[in-house]
């Protein structure tokens, strides 16, 4: 491939080929964090090292993790928020493959083994697996599986078999360490916002919606011929708290996604930034009519609302970007005159 990656000892499939990075930011998810770490420790394919990267402002979490997590590399996020934490962990990793797991996720025992297997193909830049929702409260009947991305999980419309994808989902992804370092890592705050979605007990910074997508597109451009793979056998469970099953959260998350997708297309162009989304819209359109025909009006309505809110947020952000660009150009012309 162009700007080819050097072949490493990945082909030997040694148990020391993997560094695992878990990013955390709140003491409220201490029990979930411990479960995530325990699931990595119990892998049939052991990791060389496990890093828990903690935000600078989470002093209580940092102190407790350093005190109680024996054998774990507990480090401070040198940058800000999730994107910075991922890059901070990857910079410290010594293995040729860096695997990321959310702090509220539990990995299947063969998770790492399946992910590492994909790297036998030298074209593979990274691979991701299947993410099952672990509902702490049964999901409402209106919640469609097509919108499981709202809670950070695999959704209807994604590939169901092994194959190439445009981007990975950050809760469950493995990337060659060289790819991360040579692309400069994940771009912290590229979306411009910083509000936590879901409150102090959970959620994602608004600036980081689509950060994995931006990273994967950027890496694909730097390494032409490289591919990203989806490996459904590499499974994890992602905890979904009750507050993420409300209409309020649903709408807010759709609005955030639309805004982030608008920023993404401004950075990468609509061809790369919206390629997968165009196919997804066809899928949910079919689901919408299927739910109507079968009488599941709640899910049909949720699809309509979700798509509408996302599209409106996308359009509003694109308009604001265009106005800001025009305003900046006019101010520059005035200064020149």
RODO-2510 file (C-alpha; in nm, 4 decimals, decimal comma):
residues 337
     n   res          X          Y          Z
     1     x     0,0000     0,0000     0,0000
     2     x     0,1077     0,3617    -0,0420
     3     x     0,3134     0,4926     0,2510
     4     x     0,3299     0,1245     0,3395
     5     x     0,3416     0,0095     0,6972
     6     x     0,6396    -0,2016     0,7845
     7     x     0,5564    -0,5630     0,8609
     8     x     0,5910    -0,6309     1,2316
     9     x     0,5806    -0,9331     1,4541
    10     x     0,2008    -0,9237     1,4286
    11     x     0,2146    -1,2242     1,2004
    12     x     0,3553    -1,4357     1,4848
    13     x     0,0347    -1,3851     1,6854
    14     x     0,2180    -1,3801     2,0159
    15     x     0,0131    -1,3087     2,3298
    16     x     0,2209    -0,9938     2,3738
    17     x     0,1104    -0,8330     2,0472
    18     x    -0,1692    -0,6290     2,2053
    19     x    -0,1936    -0,3255     2,4311
    20     x    -0,5428    -0,2469     2,5601
    21     x    -0,6504     0,1106     2,6355
    22     x    -0,9568     0,1871     2,8490
    23     x    -1,0516     0,5537     2,8859
    24     x    -1,2404     0,6733     3,1946
    25     x    -1,3546     1,0086     3,3274
    26     x    -1,5888     0,9595     3,6226
    27     x    -1,5882     0,7773     3,9550
    28     x    -1,9621     0,7185     3,9080
    29     x    -1,8728     0,4343     3,6692
    30     x    -1,6218     0,2670     3,9012
    31     x    -1,8021    -0,0677     3,9051
    32     x    -1,8348    -0,0657     3,5253
    33     x    -1,4662     0,0212     3,4896
    34     x    -1,3683    -0,2702     3,7126
    35     x    -1,5848    -0,5045     3,5077
    36     x    -1,4202    -0,3819     3,1872
    37     x    -1,0703    -0,4369     3,3275
    38     x    -1,1641    -0,7814     3,4600
    39     x    -1,2959    -0,8858     3,1188
    40     x    -0,9639    -0,7917     2,9584
    41     x    -0,7674    -0,9795     3,2222
    42     x    -0,9709    -1,2943     3,1517
    43     x    -0,9016    -1,3024     2,7776
    44     x    -0,7945    -1,6285     2,6152
    45     x    -0,5429    -1,4155     2,4254
    46     x    -0,3755    -1,2098     2,7004
    47     x    -0,2749    -0,8498     2,6466
    48     x     0,0819    -0,7342     2,6929
    49     x    -0,0386    -0,4411     2,9004
    50     x    -0,3593    -0,2699     3,0051
    51     x    -0,3782     0,1085     3,0292
    52     x    -0,6537     0,2960     3,2088
    53     x    -0,6385     0,6581     3,0947
    54     x    -0,8164     0,9041     3,3228
    55     x    -0,9097     1,2680     3,2625
    56     x    -0,7019     1,5270     3,4457
    57     x    -0,9965     1,6699     3,6379
    58     x    -1,1010     1,3271     3,7724
    59     x    -0,8607     1,3304     4,0669
    60     x    -1,0716     1,1039     4,2887
    61     x    -1,0952     0,8402     4,0166
    62     x    -0,7246     0,8666     3,9438
    63     x    -0,6279     0,8193     4,3085
    64     x    -0,8588     0,5229     4,3589
    65     x    -0,7520     0,3511     4,0386
    66     x    -0,3840     0,3849     4,1253
    67     x    -0,4518     0,2536     4,4731
    68     x    -0,6714    -0,0440     4,3865
    69     x    -0,5894    -0,1560     4,0316
    70     x    -0,2806    -0,3708     4,0721
    71     x    -0,0981    -0,4646     3,7556
    72     x    -0,2749    -0,1951     3,5535
    73     x    -0,0994     0,1071     3,4043
    74     x    -0,3096     0,3969     3,5332
    75     x    -0,2144     0,7172     3,3522
    76     x    -0,3425     1,0720     3,3115
    77     x    -0,4966     1,1971     2,9901
    78     x    -0,2413     1,4478     2,8602
    79     x    -0,4949     1,6197     2,6369
    80     x    -0,8695     1,6581     2,6815
    81     x    -1,1694     1,4284     2,6732
    82     x    -1,2062     1,0949     2,4964
    83     x    -1,0093     1,1639     2,1794
    84     x    -0,7135     1,2903     2,3787
    85     x    -0,7338     0,9949     2,6173
    86     x    -0,7184     0,7460     2,3320
    87     x    -0,4146     0,9152     2,1843
    88     x    -0,2476     0,9412     2,5262
    89     x    -0,2896     0,5684     2,5828
    90     x    -0,1730     0,4773     2,2338
    91     x     0,1437     0,6833     2,2748
    92     x     0,2410     0,4745     2,5785
    93     x     0,1554     0,1385     2,4231
    94     x     0,4502    -0,0865     2,3398
    95     x     0,2631    -0,3530     2,1407
    96     x     0,2107    -0,3320     1,7620
    97     x    -0,1683    -0,3447     1,8020
    98     x    -0,3609    -0,1022     2,0231
    99     x    -0,7111    -0,2098     2,1230
   100     x    -0,9674     0,0305     2,2676
   101     x    -1,2503    -0,0682     2,5008
   102     x    -1,5020     0,1631     2,6650
   103     x    -1,4989     0,1837     3,0438
   104     x    -1,8619     0,0678     3,0550
   105     x    -1,8155    -0,2358     2,8315
   106     x    -1,7514    -0,6041     2,9006
   107     x    -1,5538    -0,8081     2,6479
   108     x    -1,6199    -1,1678     2,5493
   109     x    -1,3325    -1,3986     2,6514
   110     x    -1,2262    -1,4526     2,2877
   111     x    -1,2562    -1,0861     2,1964
   112     x    -0,8848    -1,0117     2,1571
   113     x    -0,8142    -1,3394     1,9790
   114     x    -1,0680    -1,2572     1,7083
   115     x    -0,9459    -0,8993     1,6655
   116     x    -0,5801    -0,9995     1,6382
   117     x    -0,6658    -1,2633     1,3785
   118     x    -0,7765    -0,9928     1,1340
   119     x    -0,4279    -0,8415     1,1261
   120     x    -0,2910    -1,1400     0,9362
   121     x    -0,3865    -0,9376     0,6292
   122     x    -0,1138    -0,6703     0,5888
   123     x    -0,3674    -0,4320     0,4333
   124     x    -0,5652    -0,4084     0,7568
   125     x    -0,5224    -0,0757     0,9349
   126     x    -0,7654    -0,1715     1,2080
   127     x    -1,0633    -0,3848     1,2983
   128     x    -1,3747    -0,3555     1,5079
   129     x    -1,6261    -0,5976     1,6476
   130     x    -1,9897    -0,6415     1,7404
   131     x    -2,1332    -0,4379     2,0296
   132     x    -2,4379    -0,5764     2,2090
   133     x    -2,6397    -0,3441     2,4349
   134     x    -2,6477    -0,4494     2,8000
   135     x    -2,9709    -0,2802     2,9051
   136     x    -2,9876    -0,1986     3,2755
   137     x    -3,3582    -0,1441     3,2182
   138     x    -3,5509    -0,3106     2,9340
   139     x    -3,5564    -0,0794     2,6324
   140     x    -3,8882     0,0896     2,5588
   141     x    -4,1006    -0,0683     2,2898
   142     x    -4,0646     0,2341     2,0651
   143     x    -3,6829     0,2145     2,0542
   144     x    -3,5796     0,0747     1,7117
   145     x    -3,2672    -0,1401     1,6752
   146     x    -3,1837     0,0754     1,3724
   147     x    -3,0929     0,3493     1,6220
   148     x    -2,8758     0,1421     1,8564
   149     x    -2,5895     0,3717     1,7543
   150     x    -2,7473     0,6221     1,9918
   151     x    -2,6333     0,4039     2,2825
   152     x    -2,2983     0,3180     2,1226
   153     x    -2,3938    -0,0276     1,9955
   154     x    -2,4151    -0,2227     1,6721
   155     x    -2,7326    -0,1265     1,4895
   156     x    -2,9544    -0,2711     1,2193
   157     x    -2,8137    -0,1491     0,8902
   158     x    -2,4537    -0,2293     0,9750
   159     x    -2,2779    -0,5248     0,8080
   160     x    -2,3649    -0,8613     0,9607
   161     x    -2,0698    -1,0546     0,8192
   162     x    -1,6933    -1,0065     0,8130
   163     x    -1,6017    -0,7372     0,5661
   164     x    -1,4684    -0,3927     0,4919
   165     x    -1,6190    -0,0834     0,6528
   166     x    -1,5504     0,2879     0,6290
   167     x    -1,4896     0,3331     0,9998
   168     x    -1,4893     0,1533     1,3333
   169     x    -1,6921     0,2152     1,6493
   170     x    -1,4698     0,3415     1,9293
   171     x    -1,6100     0,1198     2,2035
   172     x    -1,4628    -0,1876     2,0354
   173     x    -1,1763    -0,1281     1,7967
   174     x    -0,8181    -0,2354     1,7320
   175     x    -0,5698    -0,0266     1,5335
   176     x    -0,2088    -0,0755     1,4310
   177     x     0,0066     0,1363     1,6601
   178     x     0,2025     0,2692     1,3614
   179     x    -0,1179     0,3971     1,2032
   180     x    -0,2101     0,5932     1,5150
   181     x     0,1350     0,7450     1,5548
   182     x     0,1911     0,8301     1,1910
   183     x    -0,1485     0,9952     1,1512
   184     x    -0,1071     1,1981     1,4690
   185     x    -0,3728     1,0087     1,6601
   186     x    -0,7303     1,1105     1,7263
   187     x    -0,8094     1,4784     1,6790
   188     x    -0,9244     1,6104     2,0162
   189     x    -1,2101     1,8586     2,0001
   190     x    -1,2276     1,8681     1,6215
   191     x    -1,6028     1,9192     1,6393
   192     x    -1,5733     2,2352     1,8474
   193     x    -1,8016     2,1563     2,1421
   194     x    -1,7376     2,0178     2,4862
   195     x    -2,0751     1,9469     2,6461
   196     x    -2,1206     1,6039     2,7988
   197     x    -2,4260     1,4229     2,6708
   198     x    -2,6035     1,2216     2,9346
   199     x    -2,4817     1,4100     3,2392
   200     x    -2,1964     1,3295     3,4775
   201     x    -2,2804     0,9612     3,4948
   202     x    -2,2277     0,8916     3,1314
   203     x    -2,2188     1,0210     2,7819
   204     x    -1,9922     1,1532     2,5184
   205     x    -1,8562     1,4997     2,4562
   206     x    -2,0411     1,6708     2,1733
   207     x    -1,7051     1,7467     2,0124
   208     x    -1,6288     1,3764     1,9877
   209     x    -1,9270     1,2420     1,7987
   210     x    -1,7782     1,0972     1,4797
   211     x    -1,4176     1,1320     1,5989
   212     x    -1,3521     0,7661     1,5129
   213     x    -1,5010     0,8252     1,1678
   214     x    -1,2770     1,1249     1,1064
   215     x    -0,9722     0,9287     1,2222
   216     x    -1,0485     0,6283     1,0003
   217     x    -1,1092     0,8451     0,6927
   218     x    -0,7892     1,0396     0,7558
   219     x    -0,5867     0,7202     0,8005
   220     x    -0,7352     0,5658     0,4853
   221     x    -0,6215     0,8690     0,2887
   222     x    -0,2718     0,8540     0,4339
   223     x    -0,2448     0,4793     0,3708
   224     x    -0,4138     0,4200     0,0327
   225     x    -0,4841     0,0520    -0,0095
   226     x    -0,5334     0,0071     0,3626
   227     x    -0,8666    -0,1272     0,4877
   228     x    -1,0817    -0,1319     0,7996
   229     x    -1,2521    -0,4590     0,8858
   230     x    -1,5649    -0,5497     1,0769
   231     x    -1,5263    -0,8757     1,2701
   232     x    -1,8624    -0,9698     1,4283
   233     x    -1,7029    -1,2554     1,6238
   234     x    -1,5148    -1,0015     1,8395
   235     x    -1,8030    -0,9230     2,0719
   236     x    -1,8489    -0,6959     2,3689
   237     x    -2,1459    -0,5850     2,5772
   238     x    -2,1975    -0,2121     2,6264
   239     x    -2,3820    -0,0987     2,9391
   240     x    -2,6887     0,1141     2,8640
   241     x    -2,8163     0,2982     3,1748
   242     x    -3,1819     0,3854     3,2130
   243     x    -3,1317     0,7553     3,1340
   244     x    -3,0258     0,6643     2,7805
   245     x    -3,3599     0,5025     2,7015
   246     x    -3,5673     0,8209     2,7189
   247     x    -3,7101     1,0332     2,4376
   248     x    -3,5109     1,3269     2,5683
   249     x    -3,1810     1,1436     2,5276
   250     x    -3,2878     1,0021     2,1903
   251     x    -3,3579     1,3461     2,0459
   252     x    -3,0476     1,5076     2,1955
   253     x    -2,8236     1,2332     2,0612
   254     x    -2,9762     1,2609     1,7134
   255     x    -2,9222     1,6358     1,7190
   256     x    -2,5619     1,5869     1,8249
   257     x    -2,5043     1,3344     1,5471
   258     x    -2,6443     1,5658     1,2831
   259     x    -2,4241     1,8500     1,4018
   260     x    -2,1155     1,6303     1,4133
   261     x    -2,1821     1,4824     1,0689
   262     x    -2,2037     1,8335     0,9287
   263     x    -1,8655     1,9196     1,0754
   264     x    -1,7266     1,5895     0,9493
   265     x    -1,8322     1,6554     0,5911
   266     x    -1,6754     1,9986     0,6156
   267     x    -1,3459     1,8321     0,7053
   268     x    -1,3537     1,5204     0,4861
   269     x    -1,6015     1,6068     0,2107
   270     x    -1,9473     1,4576     0,1626
   271     x    -1,8269     1,1598    -0,0411
   272     x    -1,6335     1,0108     0,2501
   273     x    -1,8243     1,1797     0,5295
   274     x    -2,1691     1,0595     0,4228
   275     x    -2,1043     0,7484     0,2119
   276     x    -2,2179     0,4994     0,4754
   277     x    -2,5025     0,7240     0,5896
   278     x    -2,6666     0,7232     0,2459
   279     x    -2,6898     0,3445     0,2549
   280     x    -2,8146     0,3590     0,6135
   281     x    -3,0990     0,5941     0,5208
   282     x    -3,2232     0,3390     0,2668
   283     x    -3,2205     0,0733     0,5389
   284     x    -3,4196     0,2759     0,7891
   285     x    -3,6645     0,3844     0,5196
   286     x    -3,7433     0,0180     0,4601
   287     x    -3,7714    -0,0381     0,8355
   288     x    -4,0050     0,2593     0,8688
   289     x    -4,2560     0,1116     0,6247
   290     x    -4,2174    -0,2369     0,7710
   291     x    -4,3022    -0,1071     1,1185
   292     x    -4,6040     0,0772     0,9784
   293     x    -4,7308    -0,2343     0,8010
   294     x    -4,6875    -0,4514     1,1114
   295     x    -4,8543    -0,1944     1,3363
   296     x    -4,5455    -0,0974     1,5362
   297     x    -4,6232     0,2728     1,5148
   298     x    -4,3967     0,3650     1,8065
   299     x    -4,0831     0,2484     1,6272
   300     x    -4,1984     0,3976     1,2983
   301     x    -4,2491     0,7317     1,4727
   302     x    -3,9059     0,7060     1,6401
   303     x    -3,7405     0,6487     1,3021
   304     x    -3,9241     0,9492     1,1568
   305     x    -3,8285     1,1734     1,4496
   306     x    -3,4694     1,0500     1,4628
   307     x    -3,4105     1,1020     1,0932
   308     x    -3,5826     1,4423     1,0940
   309     x    -3,3920     1,5751     1,3961
   310     x    -3,0597     1,4514     1,2594
   311     x    -3,1242     1,6022     0,9161
   312     x    -3,2370     1,9370     1,0580
   313     x    -2,9312     1,9604     1,2843
   314     x    -2,7099     1,8736     0,9885
   315     x    -2,8700     2,1390     0,7700
   316     x    -2,8604     2,4073     1,0377
   317     x    -2,4928     2,3482     1,1041
   318     x    -2,4060     2,3528     0,7332
   319     x    -2,5914     2,6824     0,6983
   320     x    -2,4106     2,8343     0,9963
   321     x    -2,0782     2,7159     0,8560
   322     x    -2,1551     2,8771     0,5202
   323     x    -2,2602     3,2032     0,6850
   324     x    -1,9485     3,2062     0,9017
   325     x    -1,7297     3,1470     0,5977
   326     x    -1,9036     3,4243     0,4046
   327     x    -1,8772     3,6615     0,7005
   328     x    -1,5069     3,5873     0,7411
   329     x    -1,4495     3,6513     0,3709
   330     x    -1,6318     3,9840     0,3827
   331     x    -1,4333     4,0956     0,6859
   332     x    -1,1096     4,0014     0,5096
   333     x    -1,2092     4,1995     0,1989
   334     x    -1,2912     4,5021     0,4136
   335     x    -0,9480     4,4875     0,5758
   336     x    -0,7758     4,4608     0,2371
   337     x    -0,9626     4,7650     0,1123
***
